[in-house]
Amino acid sequence: EVEEKTRSAASAVPGSGWIDGCKYPPPHSFLGWIDDNKHCFKPPVGNKLMYDDPDCQFKVMLVGGPNSRTDYHVEEGEEWFYMVKGDMLLKIVDGGVFKDVPIREGECFLLPANVPHSPQRLKDTVGLVIERKRLDGEMDHLRWYCRQPECRAIVYEASFHCTDLGKQLKPVIERYYADEKLRTCEKCGHVDEPPNKDDPPKLPADGVAVVDDRHKDKSLPSVNPASHPWPFSFDKWIEDNKADLKPPVGNKLMLGRDAQFKVMIVGGPNSRTDYHIEEGEEWFYQLKGDMVLKVVDSKDPDRTDITIKEGECFLLPANVPHSPQRFKDTIGLVIERERLPTEKDGLRWFCRNDKCRRVVHEEFFHCTDLGKQLKPIIENYYSDEKLRTCAHCGTVDQKLQ
């Protein structure tokens, strides 16, 4: 569970956020960005941040193949994997059991916090990985296990406060392979050798495969398929749940009911006049059709409408009031983070009289499932004319048709 600590990207006053164009660039093509940066996808990690400002709460990374790694990464946050092109193998240590988890093209997987994992990527593959900004005091670890099946002791582990994983992993990996002493298991004496770059990872033919269960330990971090299901088809999930993507919100949680990440699919059309406020960032990716994100920017009153076209993505800063406007037969992906215990989301309605624009009504609530919680608040607002009447100019807000 995420600890309650101050996050630097969040503003102190609800709704007072603004969009810094350097940290949060305008919507841009997701696949176009990959093509423009493909020269960065090189071994041993092949990782590049889409938004590289250290204050960004979401670490949106694209990772290319091939790679050849024997290390296992451990972090206190979750990681969301989605394979854009080709397949990958995610080696994990699940409660002490070594497993091979294939993530095939078009599939996604939410990895729980603190589960050791070693991403193995094939040539000419590209994957999306989203992590969260590390909290103060949190440490990531790179860990090497003895590759002798009867041993599996920890040979070496390096710890560091992570700010840019792609840049920080490489020197740790290079230092390990350059020093035979670091690579020698103190328990059994086995010397770890660099991986064979000409020997690509072999994916299990049918689902998750158990490699070695001789060291099972239920006290160690593990995967709970009820909250973190094994990899599944992203597009098939949308097809199977499209009946739920209906007005007024059209939002369904794909992953995250008991997780740090909230992965949502949102359909159109919708007709909303409310503005949503939250203390965390939101990552938008339009899968089908275009959308308009109406915003209230505290430092740029002329910035009101942000168009996110099909195939484009956009990272919205914390505390910026925003009203997603979606059209018929459109589908979008939205990723948020788990709310801290004291955090409150807000729904705010502004007077639609251009000469007034003051706040007509707002409600704050602790968010656990946005799609389910928004609907009753919106319905209550439109059913009560008193709530919809501006106290300053008397304008009565009407529901959009």
C-alpha positions in Angstrom: 0.0 0.0 0.0 1.3 3.5 -0.9 2.4 5.4 2.1 1.0 8.8 2.8 3.8 11.2 1.8 3.9 14.6 0.1 4.1 14.4 -3.7 5.8 17.4 -5.2 3.8 17.5 -8.4 0.5 18.1 -6.6 -0.7 21.6 -5.8 -1.7 22.6 -2.2 -5.1 24.0 -3.2 -7.6 21.7 -5.0 -8.1 22.8 -8.6 -5.1 25.2 -8.6 -3.0 23.2 -11.0 -1.5 24.4 -14.3 0.0 22.8 -17.4 3.8 23.4 -17.7 4.4 22.7 -21.4 8.0 21.7 -20.7 7.1 18.9 -18.3 3.7 18.1 -19.8 4.0 18.4 -23.6 0.8 18.7 -25.8 -0.9 15.5 -27.0 1.3 13.7 -29.5 1.3 10.5 -31.5 2.1 7.4 -29.3 3.5 5.4 -32.2 5.1 8.4 -33.7 7.1 9.0 -30.5 8.2 5.4 -30.6 9.4 5.8 -34.2 11.2 9.1 -33.4 13.1 7.5 -30.4 13.7 3.9 -31.7 17.5 4.7 -31.8 17.4 4.8 -28.0 16.1 1.2 -27.6 19.5 -0.4 -27.3 20.9 -3.2 -25.0 21.3 -3.9 -22.1 18.1 -2.1 -21.1 16.9 -0.3 -24.1 14.7 2.0 -22.1 13.6 5.7 -22.7 11.2 7.8 -20.7 8.4 9.6 -22.6 8.2 12.3 -19.9 11.7 12.8 -18.4 11.0 15.5 -15.8 11.8 14.1 -12.3 8.6 15.7 -10.9 6.3 13.7 -13.1 4.4 11.1 -11.0 4.1 8.7 -13.8 7.2 7.1 -15.4 6.0 6.2 -18.9 8.7 4.2 -20.6 9.1 2.5 -23.9 11.5 -0.5 -24.0 12.9 -2.2 -27.1 14.6 -5.5 -27.7 16.7 -7.5 -27.8 18.1 -7.6 -24.3 20.0 -10.3 -22.4 19.7 -9.9 -18.6 20.1 -12.1 -15.6 19.3 -9.5 -13.0 16.0 -9.2 -11.2 14.5 -5.7 -10.6 12.6 -5.1 -7.3 10.7 -1.9 -6.5 8.1 -0.8 -4.0 5.6 0.2 -6.7 3.7 -1.7 -9.3 4.5 -1.8 -13.0 2.1 -2.0 -15.9 3.3 -3.8 -19.0 1.7 -3.6 -22.4 3.4 -5.2 -25.5 3.1 -2.8 -28.5 5.1 -5.0 -30.9 6.1 -8.6 -30.6 6.3 -10.8 -27.5 8.4 -10.7 -24.3 9.2 -13.0 -21.4 9.0 -11.7 -17.8 10.9 -13.9 -15.4 9.6 -13.5 -11.9 10.1 -14.9 -8.4 6.6 -15.4 -7.2 6.6 -16.3 -3.5 10.0 -17.9 -3.9 8.9 -19.8 -7.0 10.8 -19.0 -10.2 8.3 -18.5 -13.1 8.3 -17.6 -16.7 5.5 -15.2 -17.6 5.0 -14.6 -21.4 3.4 -11.3 -22.4 2.4 -11.5 -26.0 1.8 -8.7 -28.5 -1.4 -6.8 -27.5 -1.4 -8.3 -24.0 -1.0 -6.4 -20.7 0.0 -7.3 -17.1 0.0 -5.4 -13.9 3.0 -6.6 -11.8 2.5 -6.3 -8.0 5.0 -4.3 -5.9 8.1 -6.0 -4.5 7.9 -9.0 -6.8 11.4 -9.6 -8.3 11.2 -9.6 -12.1 13.6 -9.8 -15.1 12.3 -8.6 -18.4 13.6 -10.6 -21.4 12.9 -9.0 -24.7 13.2 -10.4 -28.2 14.7 -8.6 -31.3 12.5 -5.9 -32.9 10.0 -5.8 -30.1 8.6 -2.7 -28.3 6.8 -2.6 -25.0 5.2 0.0 -22.8 6.0 0.0 -19.1 4.4 2.5 -16.7 5.7 2.9 -13.1 5.2 5.6 -10.5 7.5 8.2 -9.1 9.4 6.8 -6.1 8.5 8.3 -2.8 11.2 9.8 -0.6 13.2 7.0 1.0 12.1 4.3 -1.3 14.9 2.2 -2.8 14.9 0.0 -5.9 17.1 -3.1 -6.1 18.9 -5.0 -8.8 19.3 -8.6 -7.6 21.2 -11.6 -9.1 20.2 -15.1 -7.9 22.6 -18.0 -8.2 21.6 -19.9 -11.3 22.3 -23.3 -9.8 18.8 -24.7 -9.3 19.6 -26.4 -6.1 21.0 -23.1 -4.6 19.2 -20.0 -5.8 20.9 -17.8 -3.1 21.2 -14.1 -3.7 24.7 -13.6 -5.3 24.7 -9.8 -5.4 22.2 -6.9 -4.9 22.6 -3.2 -5.6 20.2 -0.6 -4.1 19.5 2.9 -5.3 16.9 5.6 -5.2 15.4 5.5 -8.7 14.9 8.7 -10.8 15.5 7.4 -14.3 15.6 3.6 -14.5 16.9 3.4 -18.0 20.0 5.5 -17.1 20.6 4.0 -13.7 20.4 0.3 -14.6 23.2 0.2 -17.2 26.2 1.1 -14.9 25.0 -1.3 -12.2 24.8 -4.2 -14.7 28.2 -3.3 -16.3 29.8 -3.2 -12.9 28.5 -6.6 -12.0 29.7 -8.3 -15.1 33.1 -6.6 -14.9 33.9 -8.0 -11.4 34.1 -11.8 -11.0 34.0 -11.5 -7.2 30.6 -9.9 -7.4 29.4 -12.7 -9.6 30.6 -15.5 -7.3 28.0 -17.1 -5.1 29.2 -17.2 -1.5 26.9 -20.2 -0.7 27.9 -22.6 -3.4 30.9 -21.0 -5.2 29.2 -20.9 -8.6 30.4 -18.0 -10.8 27.7 -16.3 -12.8 28.6 -15.7 -16.5 27.3 -12.9 -18.8 24.2 -14.1 -20.7 24.6 -15.3 -24.2 23.4 -12.5 -26.5 22.9 -15.0 -29.3 20.5 -17.2 -27.3 17.1 -15.4 -27.3 14.6 -16.2 -24.5 12.2 -19.0 -25.0 8.6 -18.3 -24.3 6.4 -21.0 -22.7 4.0 -22.5 -25.3 1.0 -22.3 -23.0 0.7 -19.6 -20.3 2.7 -19.1 -17.2 5.4 -21.8 -16.6 6.9 -22.9 -13.3 10.7 -23.1 -13.7 11.7 -24.0 -10.1 9.5 -24.4 -7.1 12.0 -25.9 -4.7 12.4 -22.6 -2.8 8.7 -21.7 -2.3 8.1 -19.3 0.6 4.6 -17.9 1.2 6.0 -15.1 3.3 7.7 -13.5 0.2 5.9 -11.1 -2.2 3.7 -12.9 -4.7 1.1 -12.4 -7.5 -2.5 -12.6 -6.5 -4.4 -13.3 -9.7 -7.6 -12.0 -8.2 -6.3 -8.4 -8.1 -3.4 -8.8 -10.6 -4.5 -11.3 -13.3 -1.9 -13.0 -15.5 -1.4 -11.4 -18.9 -4.6 -11.0 -21.0 -5.6 -9.5 -24.4 -6.1 -5.8 -24.1 -8.4 -5.6 -27.2 -10.4 -8.6 -26.2 -11.1 -7.2 -22.8 -12.5 -4.0 -24.4 -14.7 -6.1 -26.8 -16.0 -8.2 -23.9 -16.8 -5.1 -21.8 -18.0 -2.6 -24.4 -21.6 -2.9 -23.2 -20.5 -1.2 -19.9 -18.9 1.8 -21.7 -22.1 3.8 -21.6 -23.1 7.4 -20.6 -23.0 9.4 -18.5 -19.4 8.4 -17.6 -18.9 5.2 -19.7 -16.0 4.2 -17.5 -14.9 0.7 -16.5 -12.0 -0.4 -14.4 -9.8 -2.9 -16.3 -7.3 -3.2 -13.5 -6.7 -1.7 -10.1 -9.5 -2.3 -7.7 -7.0 -3.4 -5.0 -3.9 -2.0 -6.7 -1.7 1.1 -6.9 -2.6 1.7 -10.5 -6.1 2.3 -11.8 -6.3 1.3 -15.5 -9.6 2.4 -17.0 -11.3 2.1 -20.4 -13.8 4.9 -21.2 -16.2 5.0 -24.1 -18.3 7.7 -25.7 -20.5 9.5 -26.2 -20.8 11.5 -23.0 -22.3 15.0 -22.2 -20.7 16.4 -19.1 -20.4 19.8 -17.6 -18.6 18.8 -14.5 -14.8 19.2 -14.0 -12.9 16.4 -12.2 -10.1 17.4 -9.8 -7.6 14.9 -8.4 -4.2 15.2 -6.6 -2.6 12.7 -9.0 -1.7 12.8 -12.6 -3.8 11.1 -15.4 -2.4 9.5 -18.5 -4.7 9.6 -21.5 -4.3 7.5 -24.7 -7.0 7.6 -27.3 -7.5 4.2 -28.9 -10.4 4.9 -31.2 -11.7 8.3 -32.4 -10.9 11.8 -30.9 -11.8 13.4 -27.6 -11.7 16.9 -26.2 -10.4 17.6 -22.7 -11.8 20.8 -21.3 -9.4 22.2 -18.7 -9.2 25.2 -16.3 -5.5 26.2 -16.2 -4.7 28.5 -13.2 -1.9 30.2 -15.1 -3.4 30.3 -18.7 -7.1 31.2 -18.7 -7.0 31.0 -22.6 -6.2 27.3 -22.4 -9.6 25.7 -22.3 -9.8 22.8 -24.8 -7.2 20.2 -25.5 -7.9 17.9 -28.4 -6.5 14.3 -28.1 -6.8 12.7 -31.4 -6.9 8.9 -32.1 -3.5 7.4 -31.5 -2.3 10.3 -29.3 -1.4 10.4 -25.6 -1.3 13.1 -23.0 -0.1 13.4 -19.4 -2.4 15.7 -17.4 -0.8 17.3 -14.3 -2.3 17.0 -10.8 -5.0 19.4 -9.6 -6.0 20.7 -13.0 -9.8 20.7 -13.3 -10.8 18.8 -16.4 -13.9 17.7 -18.2 -13.5 14.8 -20.7 -15.8 15.2 -23.7 -16.1 12.0 -25.7 -17.9 11.4 -28.9 -19.9 8.4 -30.2 -18.1 5.2 -30.8 -14.8 6.4 -29.3 -12.7 4.5 -26.8 -9.8 5.8 -24.6 -7.4 4.5 -22.0 -7.0 6.4 -18.8 -4.4 5.5 -16.1 -4.5 7.0 -12.6 -2.8 6.1 -9.4 -4.3 4.9 -6.1 -5.4 7.7 -3.9 -3.6 8.3 -0.6 -5.8 7.8 2.5 -6.4 11.6 3.1 -6.7 12.6 -0.6 -10.0 13.8 -2.0 -11.2 13.9 -5.6 -13.5 16.7 -6.5 -16.3 17.2 -9.0 -16.8 20.9 -9.8 -19.4 22.7 -11.9 -18.6 26.3 -13.1 -21.3 28.8 -14.1 -21.8 28.6 -17.9 -22.5 32.3 -18.1 -19.4 33.6 -19.8 -19.5 36.8 -17.7 -19.5 34.9 -14.5 -17.7 31.5 -14.6 -17.7 31.1 -10.8 -18.1 27.8 -9.0 -21.8 26.7 -8.9 -21.3 23.5 -7.0 -18.6 21.1 -5.9 -18.3 17.8 -4.1 -15.2 16.1 -2.7 -14.9 12.3 -2.0 -12.3 9.7 -1.5 -12.0 7.9 -4.8 -11.8 4.1 -5.0 -13.6 3.4 -8.3 -14.2 6.6 -10.3 -16.6 5.1 -12.8 -19.0 3.9 -10.0 -18.6 7.0 -7.8 -19.1 9.7 -10.5 -22.5 8.6 -11.7 -24.6 9.2 -8.5 -22.9 12.6 -7.9 -23.7 13.7 -11.4 -27.3 12.4 -11.2 -27.9 14.1 -7.9 -26.6 17.4 -9.3 -29.0 17.4 -12.3 -32.0 16.3 -10.2 -31.7 19.3 -7.8 -32.2 22.7 -9.4 -30.9 24.5 -6.3 -27.5 22.8 -6.7 -27.5 23.9 -10.3 -28.3 27.6 -9.6 -25.3 30.0 -9.5 -25.4 32.0 -6.3 -23.6 34.9 -7.9 -25.6 35.5 -11.2 -28.6 33.2 -10.9 -27.9 31.2 -14.0 -29.4 27.7 -13.8 -27.2 25.0 -15.3 -29.0 22.7 -17.7 -28.0 19.2 -18.6 -26.4 18.8 -22.0 -28.4 16.9 -24.6 
